[in-house]
Amino acid sequence: MAEETFDAIIVGSGFGGSVLAYRLQEAGLRVCLLERGKAWPPGSFPRSPADARSGLLWDPSAGLHGLFNVWSFKSFEAVVASGLGGGSLVYSNVSIRKDEKWFVREDARTGEYEHWPVTRADLDPHYDRVERILNVQRYPVDHAPYNATPRTRAFRDAAARLNVPFITLPLAVTFHNPGDDPGPSLPLIETGPNFHRAQRYTCRLCGECNIGCNYGSKNSLDYTYLSLAHRSGADIRTRSEVRTFEPLGDGTGYRVHYVSHDDAVDGQPRDTDALLLHTITARRLILAAGALGTPFLLLKNRAGFPALSDRLGARFGTNGDMISFASETRGDDGQAYRRVDATYGPAITAALRFPDAADGNGAAPDARGHYIEDAGYPQLFNWMIEAANFPGNTRRLAGLLLRRIRARLSGRVESDITADVGALLGRAELSSSSMPLLGMGRDASDGRMTLRRGLLEIATTRHSDA
């Protein structure tokens, strides 16, 4: 049986693969895109405890065909997505442009080496095109109900006290249709059918961006570049995991071997090494399996590419990404809790910008620029926080029991105990006054990727400096 042949094979459907699939298909090439995960139409992202394990986690050998693939290394952890659209399914929507002065060219001998071969001016036309296709919209803080987002207002107040710029962020989220005012849960108008042929809606402010948007408000790649590529004729194959590849003997292209994960075996552990290999060929092979997946595939298949540079796997960095938490935030008087309500709004709405030495303007000579961003999460997390608040729960339960014992002993008739039950629930001050904080900075990028016993290993000399 003759092997299928394409002009280009693309491995991965995240930000790199989806853009290339559309542009190459648009240029007249016959494109095949292979994505290991499944398609996630609106309403398919799991929310119930019963669906969480199999629906949220990715490890086909354990019967898990879900969304998140969790990696752990010596100095950091990473969560990557498995699904049509790659990381766009679970990222926080932020579409900020890299600061013009942060395209630095440092000396390798300083230990803070960073050398950008392009400038912001080089990238601006491309930023323009991407923002147009992703329908990037700035968070509409001047319109109700968005102007009541508690954590956005808290960030604005913090910026004033710290005397740093406050930025409402451009997000790949639809808050309004063209020419209309912003509003939640409005039917979204599209210029053509999306890949899933599903109705989408404007942002519902539910904080579920990082676990998959079930309303189609998030302009992930399956609704944007991949829909465009699909309408242009690209062959998009989901649940197709690439295992090996090698150059053709005559130097005319590449042969790619992949396995197919069957919907029917969801939840069933199996020996995925024994799955049947499918083979296709192409003149061009583009690896776009992410910052971890692409080097991993190259390192595993290096024997077939003796000319590959020995720098493969070098200069890995985490974008200076870091996470922390603000807990029990207080108002200006320092006494009363300040409500920040991390569950209201999209995953991120605003940022504080801290200066870099490259900015000048009196910044410290060793300052590395960074942003601190607010972060949201689904309402379920608030219930988990309150459930885990053992001391507070214990005190309230003890108080309720004591009041009921006293009522029994005194013989007092009290059939309506609603107030006592309300006291048991408490004021939920811990959950309502807590929120994650995200850092994004200029990373030192000193990591080195290698294979050890067939597994990816990343060594760094120090943690990312955000």
C-alpha positions as CSV (number, residue, x, y, z in Angstrom):
1,M,0.0,0.0,0.0
2,A,1.5,3.3,-1.1
3,E,2.4,5.8,1.7
4,E,0.4,9.0,1.8
5,T,2.5,12.0,0.7
6,F,2.1,15.7,1.5
7,D,4.0,18.8,0.8
8,A,4.4,19.5,4.5
9,I,3.8,17.5,7.8
10,I,3.4,19.6,10.9
11,V,3.7,17.9,14.3
12,G,1.7,19.8,17.0
13,S,-1.2,22.2,16.8
14,G,-0.2,24.9,19.3
15,F,0.9,28.4,18.4
16,G,3.7,27.4,16.1
17,G,2.0,24.5,14.3
18,S,-1.4,26.2,13.8
19,V,0.0,29.3,12.2
20,L,2.2,27.3,9.9
21,A,-0.7,25.0,8.9
22,Y,-2.7,28.0,7.8
23,R,0.0,29.9,6.1
24,L,1.4,26.9,4.2
25,Q,-2.0,25.7,3.1
26,E,-2.8,29.3,2.1
27,A,0.4,29.3,0.0
28,G,-0.9,26.3,-2.0
29,L,0.9,23.5,-0.2
30,R,-0.8,20.2,0.8
31,V,-0.5,20.1,4.6
32,C,-1.1,17.4,7.1
33,L,-1.1,18.4,10.8
34,L,-0.8,15.7,13.5
35,E,-2.0,16.4,17.0
36,R,-1.8,13.8,19.7
37,G,-4.8,15.0,21.7
38,K,-8.4,15.2,20.9
39,A,-10.6,18.1,19.7
40,W,-12.4,20.0,22.5
41,P,-15.6,21.6,21.3
42,P,-17.6,23.9,23.6
43,G,-19.1,22.1,26.5
44,S,-16.7,19.1,26.3
45,F,-14.1,20.3,29.0
46,P,-14.7,18.2,32.1
47,R,-16.1,19.9,35.3
48,S,-17.4,17.1,37.5
49,P,-15.2,15.0,39.9
50,A,-16.3,11.9,38.1
51,D,-14.8,13.2,34.8
52,A,-11.8,15.0,36.2
53,R,-9.2,12.2,36.2
54,S,-9.7,10.8,32.8
55,G,-10.9,14.1,31.3
56,L,-8.2,16.4,32.7
57,L,-5.0,14.3,32.5
58,W,-3.0,13.0,29.6
59,D,-1.2,9.6,29.8
60,P,-2.6,7.2,27.2
61,S,-0.7,4.2,28.7
62,A,-2.7,4.8,31.9
63,G,-6.0,5.2,30.0
64,L,-5.9,9.0,30.4
65,H,-6.7,11.0,27.3
66,G,-7.4,14.4,28.9
67,L,-6.2,17.9,28.6
68,F,-3.1,18.3,30.9
69,N,0.3,16.7,30.6
70,V,2.3,17.3,33.8
71,W,6.1,17.4,33.7
72,S,8.4,17.6,36.6
73,F,12.1,18.5,36.6
74,K,14.7,19.3,39.3
75,S,14.1,23.0,39.6
76,F,10.6,23.5,38.1
77,E,7.4,21.9,37.0
78,A,5.5,22.4,33.8
79,V,2.0,21.8,32.6
80,V,1.4,21.5,28.9
81,A,-1.8,20.9,27.0
82,S,-2.9,17.9,24.9
83,G,-5.6,18.8,22.4
84,L,-6.4,20.5,19.2
85,G,-5.1,24.0,19.8
86,G,-2.2,23.0,22.1
87,G,-1.3,25.5,24.8
88,S,-3.9,28.0,23.6
89,L,-6.6,25.8,25.3
90,V,-5.2,26.4,28.8
91,Y,-3.1,29.6,28.7
92,S,-4.3,32.8,30.3
93,N,-5.1,34.6,27.0
94,V,-2.5,37.4,27.5
95,S,-1.3,38.9,24.1
96,I,1.1,41.6,25.3
97,R,4.0,42.6,23.0
98,K,7.5,42.3,24.3
99,D,8.8,45.7,25.4
100,E,10.9,47.4,22.7
101,K,13.9,48.0,25.0
102,W,13.9,44.4,26.3
103,F,15.2,43.1,23.0
104,V,18.7,43.2,24.6
105,R,22.1,42.0,23.3
106,E,24.2,41.0,26.3
107,D,27.7,39.6,26.4
108,A,27.8,35.9,26.9
109,R,30.6,36.3,29.5
110,T,28.4,38.2,31.9
111,G,26.4,35.2,32.9
112,E,23.2,37.1,32.0
113,Y,23.4,36.3,28.3
114,E,20.5,37.3,26.1
115,H,21.0,38.1,22.4
116,W,18.0,38.9,20.3
117,P,18.6,38.8,16.5
118,V,15.4,40.7,15.9
119,T,13.9,44.0,17.1
120,R,10.4,45.0,18.1
121,A,10.1,46.9,14.8
122,D,10.8,43.7,13.0
123,L,8.0,41.9,14.8
124,D,5.3,44.6,14.9
125,P,3.8,43.7,11.5
126,H,3.5,40.1,12.7
127,Y,2.0,41.2,16.0
128,D,-0.6,43.1,14.0
129,R,-1.6,40.1,11.9
130,V,-1.7,37.7,14.9
131,E,-3.8,40.1,17.0
132,R,-6.2,40.5,14.1
133,I,-6.7,36.8,13.7
134,L,-6.9,36.1,17.4
135,N,-9.4,39.0,17.8
136,V,-7.4,40.4,20.7
137,Q,-9.5,42.8,22.8
138,R,-8.4,44.8,25.8
139,Y,-10.2,44.0,29.1
140,P,-13.0,46.6,29.1
141,V,-12.6,48.0,32.6
142,D,-14.6,51.1,31.7
143,H,-17.8,49.2,31.0
144,A,-20.2,47.4,33.4
145,P,-20.0,44.7,34.7
146,Y,-16.2,44.6,34.0
147,N,-15.5,47.8,35.9
148,A,-16.6,46.0,39.1
149,T,-13.9,43.3,38.8
150,P,-12.5,43.4,42.4
151,R,-8.9,42.1,41.6
152,T,-8.5,44.5,38.7
153,R,-9.5,47.4,41.0
154,A,-7.1,46.2,43.7
155,F,-4.3,46.1,41.1
156,R,-5.0,49.6,40.0
157,D,-4.8,50.8,43.6
158,A,-1.6,48.9,44.1
159,A,-0.1,50.5,41.1
160,A,-0.9,54.0,42.4
161,R,0.7,53.2,45.8
162,L,3.8,51.6,44.2
163,N,4.1,54.3,41.5
164,V,4.4,51.8,38.7
165,P,2.4,51.6,35.5
166,F,-1.0,49.8,35.6
167,I,-1.9,48.0,32.4
168,T,-5.2,46.5,31.4
169,L,-4.1,43.7,29.2
170,P,-5.0,42.8,25.6
171,L,-6.5,39.3,25.7
172,A,-7.4,36.7,23.1
173,V,-11.0,36.7,24.5
174,T,-14.2,38.0,22.9
175,F,-16.0,40.5,25.1
176,H,-18.0,42.1,22.3
177,N,-19.0,41.7,18.7
178,P,-17.8,44.2,16.1
179,G,-19.4,47.6,16.7
180,D,-21.3,46.5,19.8
181,D,-20.8,47.3,23.5
182,P,-19.1,44.6,25.7
183,G,-21.5,42.3,27.5
184,P,-21.3,38.7,28.9
185,S,-22.9,35.6,27.4
186,L,-23.9,37.2,24.1
187,P,-24.0,35.0,21.0
188,L,-20.7,35.5,19.1
189,I,-20.7,36.5,15.5
190,E,-18.0,34.8,13.3
191,T,-16.9,35.5,9.7
192,G,-17.0,31.7,8.9
193,P,-17.8,28.4,10.5
194,N,-15.3,27.3,13.2
195,F,-13.7,23.9,13.3
196,H,-16.3,22.6,15.7
197,R,-19.2,24.2,13.9
198,A,-20.5,25.3,17.3
199,Q,-22.1,28.5,18.6
200,R,-19.8,30.6,20.8
201,Y,-20.5,33.3,23.3
202,T,-18.8,36.4,24.7
203,C,-16.9,36.0,28.0
204,R,-19.1,34.9,31.0
205,L,-16.4,36.1,33.6
206,C,-16.3,32.6,35.1
207,G,-12.6,32.3,35.6
208,E,-12.3,28.9,33.8
209,C,-9.9,30.0,31.1
210,N,-7.1,27.7,32.3
211,I,-9.2,24.5,32.4
212,G,-10.8,25.0,29.0
213,C,-13.4,27.5,28.0
214,N,-16.8,25.7,27.6
215,Y,-18.4,28.7,26.0
216,G,-16.1,29.4,23.1
217,S,-15.3,32.9,24.5
218,K,-11.6,32.2,24.4
219,N,-10.1,32.7,20.9
220,S,-8.0,29.6,21.1
221,L,-6.3,28.3,18.0
222,D,-9.0,25.7,17.1
223,Y,-11.4,28.7,16.5
224,T,-8.8,30.9,14.7
225,Y,-5.8,29.6,12.8
226,L,-6.8,26.0,12.7
227,S,-10.3,26.8,11.5
228,L,-8.8,28.9,8.8
229,A,-6.4,26.1,7.9
230,H,-9.2,23.6,7.9
231,R,-11.4,25.7,5.6
232,S,-8.4,26.1,3.3
233,G,-8.2,22.3,2.9
234,A,-5.5,21.3,5.5
235,D,-5.7,17.6,6.6
236,I,-6.0,17.9,10.5
237,R,-5.6,14.6,12.3
238,T,-6.3,14.5,16.0
239,R,-5.4,11.7,18.4
240,S,-2.3,11.1,16.2
241,E,0.9,10.9,18.3
242,V,4.2,11.0,16.5
243,R,6.8,8.5,17.6
244,T,9.6,8.6,15.1
245,F,10.8,10.2,11.9
246,E,13.8,10.1,9.6
247,P,15.0,11.6,6.4
248,L,14.2,9.7,3.1
249,G,17.2,7.9,1.7
250,D,17.2,10.0,-1.5
251,G,17.2,13.3,0.4
252,T,13.8,14.4,-1.0
253,G,11.9,14.7,2.3
254,Y,11.0,12.9,5.5
255,R,9.1,9.8,6.7
256,V,6.9,10.2,9.9
257,H,5.6,7.4,12.0
258,Y,2.6,7.9,14.4
259,V,0.1,6.0,16.4
260,S,-3.6,6.6,16.6
261,H,-5.4,6.8,20.0
262,D,-8.9,5.4,19.7
263,D,-11.9,7.1,21.4
264,A,-13.2,3.7,22.4
265,V,-10.3,3.0,24.8
266,D,-10.7,6.2,26.9
267,G,-10.2,5.2,30.5
268,Q,-8.6,1.8,29.7
269,P,-4.9,1.3,30.4
270,R,-3.0,-0.3,27.5
271,D,0.5,-0.9,26.1
272,T,0.8,2.1,23.8
273,D,4.2,0.8,22.6
274,A,2.3,-2.0,20.9
275,L,0.0,0.3,18.9
276,L,0.1,0.0,15.1
277,L,2.4,2.6,13.5
278,H,1.0,4.7,10.6
279,T,3.5,6.2,8.1
280,I,3.3,9.3,5.9
281,T,5.9,11.3,4.0
282,A,6.5,14.9,3.0
283,R,9.0,17.2,1.5
284,R,9.0,19.3,4.6
285,L,8.7,18.4,8.2
286,I,7.9,21.0,10.8
287,L,8.2,20.1,14.5
288,A,5.9,22.3,16.6
289,A,5.3,20.2,19.6
290,G,6.1,22.9,22.2
291,A,9.1,24.0,24.2
292,L,9.3,20.5,25.8
293,G,7.9,18.2,23.1
294,T,9.9,19.4,20.2
295,P,13.4,19.0,21.8
296,F,12.3,15.7,23.3
297,L,11.3,14.4,19.8
298,L,14.5,15.7,18.3
299,L,16.7,14.1,21.0
300,K,14.9,10.8,20.7
301,N,15.3,10.7,16.9
302,R,18.8,12.3,16.8
303,A,20.4,9.1,15.3
304,G,18.8,9.8,12.0
305,F,20.1,13.4,11.8
306,P,23.9,13.3,12.3
307,A,24.2,16.9,11.2
308,L,22.1,18.3,14.1
309,S,24.0,20.8,16.1
310,D,25.5,19.8,19.5
311,R,23.7,22.9,20.8
312,L,20.3,21.0,20.6
313,G,18.7,21.4,24.0
314,A,20.8,24.4,25.1
315,R,19.5,27.8,26.3
316,F,16.2,26.6,27.6
317,G,14.3,29.0,29.8
318,T,10.9,29.4,31.4
319,N,10.1,33.0,30.3
320,G,10.9,34.0,33.9
321,D,7.4,32.7,34.8
322,M,6.7,32.4,38.5
323,I,3.7,32.1,40.7
324,S,2.9,33.2,44.2
325,F,-0.2,33.9,46.3
326,A,-1.7,36.9,48.1
327,S,-3.7,35.6,51.1
328,E,-6.1,37.5,53.4
329,T,-5.6,40.8,51.6
330,R,-6.5,43.9,53.6
331,G,-7.9,47.3,52.9
332,D,-6.2,50.6,53.4
333,D,-6.9,50.5,57.1
334,G,-5.0,47.2,57.4
335,Q,-7.8,45.7,59.5
336,A,-10.8,44.7,57.3
337,Y,-10.3,42.0,54.7
338,R,-10.3,43.3,51.1
339,R,-12.4,41.3,48.7
340,V,-10.5,40.4,45.5
341,D,-12.7,37.5,44.3
342,A,-10.3,35.6,42.1
343,T,-13.2,33.8,40.4
344,Y,-14.8,36.9,38.8
345,G,-13.4,37.7,35.4
346,P,-11.0,35.9,32.9
347,A,-7.8,34.3,34.1
348,I,-5.8,37.5,33.9
349,T,-7.1,41.1,33.5
350,A,-4.3,43.5,34.4
351,A,-0.6,43.9,35.2
352,L,1.9,46.0,37.0
353,R,5.1,46.7,35.0
354,F,8.4,46.9,36.9
355,P,11.4,48.5,35.2
356,D,14.4,46.9,33.6
357,A,18.0,48.3,33.6
358,A,17.5,48.7,29.8
359,D,14.7,51.2,30.4
360,G,17.0,53.8,31.9
361,N,15.0,56.4,33.8
362,G,16.9,55.7,37.0
363,A,16.3,51.9,37.1
364,A,18.9,50.0,39.1
365,P,21.8,48.8,36.9
366,D,21.0,45.1,37.7
367,A,17.2,45.4,37.5
368,R,15.5,42.8,35.3
369,G,12.1,44.0,34.0
370,H,9.0,42.0,34.8
371,Y,5.3,42.1,35.1
372,I,3.1,41.1,38.0
373,E,-0.3,40.0,36.9
374,D,-3.5,39.2,38.7
375,A,-4.8,35.6,38.3
376,G,-8.2,34.1,38.5
377,Y,-9.5,30.6,38.9
378,P,-12.8,28.7,38.8
379,Q,-15.4,29.0,41.6
380,L,-14.7,25.4,42.6
381,F,-11.3,26.5,44.0
382,N,-13.0,28.8,46.5
383,W,-15.0,25.8,47.9
384,M,-11.8,23.8,48.1
385,I,-10.0,26.7,50.0
386,E,-12.9,27.0,52.5
387,A,-13.0,23.2,52.9
388,A,-9.3,23.2,53.6
389,N,-9.5,26.0,56.2
390,F,-9.5,23.5,59.1
391,P,-9.1,25.9,62.0
392,G,-11.9,28.2,60.9
393,N,-14.2,25.3,60.0
394,T,-13.5,23.6,63.4
395,R,-14.3,26.7,65.3
396,R,-17.6,27.3,63.5
397,L,-18.6,23.6,63.9
398,A,-17.8,23.6,67.6
399,G,-19.8,26.8,68.0
400,L,-22.8,25.3,66.3
401,L,-22.7,22.1,68.4
402,L,-22.3,24.1,71.6
403,R,-25.4,26.2,70.8
404,R,-27.4,23.2,69.9
405,I,-26.4,21.4,73.2
406,R,-27.3,24.5,75.2
407,A,-30.7,24.7,73.5
408,R,-31.4,21.0,74.3
409,L,-30.3,21.3,77.9
410,S,-32.4,24.4,78.5
411,G,-35.4,22.9,76.8
412,R,-35.7,26.0,74.6
413,V,-37.8,25.4,71.5
414,E,-36.0,26.5,68.4
415,S,-37.3,24.9,65.2
416,D,-35.8,27.5,62.9
417,I,-32.0,27.2,63.0
418,T,-31.2,29.0,59.7
419,A,-29.0,31.6,61.5
420,D,-26.9,28.8,63.1
421,V,-26.4,27.1,59.7
422,G,-25.4,30.4,58.2
423,A,-22.8,30.8,61.0
424,L,-21.5,27.4,60.1
425,L,-20.9,28.5,56.5
426,G,-19.0,31.5,57.7
427,R,-18.1,34.7,55.9
428,A,-15.7,32.9,53.5
429,E,-13.1,35.7,54.1
430,L,-10.1,33.5,53.3
431,S,-11.3,32.5,49.8
432,S,-12.7,35.9,48.9
433,S,-9.5,37.8,50.0
434,S,-7.0,35.5,48.4
435,M,-5.7,35.3,44.8
436,P,-2.7,34.0,42.9
437,L,-0.1,36.4,41.5
438,L,1.8,35.6,38.3
439,G,5.3,36.9,37.4
440,M,6.6,37.2,33.9
441,G,10.1,38.5,33.3
442,R,13.3,38.5,31.3
443,D,14.7,35.0,31.8
444,A,18.3,34.1,32.0
445,S,17.7,30.9,29.9
446,D,20.5,28.8,31.1
447,G,18.8,25.4,31.0
448,R,20.2,22.3,29.2
449,M,17.9,19.5,27.9
450,T,19.2,16.0,27.6
451,L,17.8,12.4,27.5
452,R,18.4,10.1,30.4
453,R,17.1,6.5,30.1
454,G,14.8,7.7,27.4
455,L,13.3,10.5,29.6
456,L,13.7,14.2,29.2
457,E,15.9,15.9,31.8
458,I,16.6,19.7,32.2
459,A,19.5,21.0,34.2
460,T,19.7,24.7,35.2
461,T,22.5,26.5,37.1
462,R,19.9,28.8,38.8
463,H,16.2,29.5,39.0
464,S,14.6,31.8,36.5
465,D,15.1,35.4,37.5
466,A,11.8,37.2,37.2
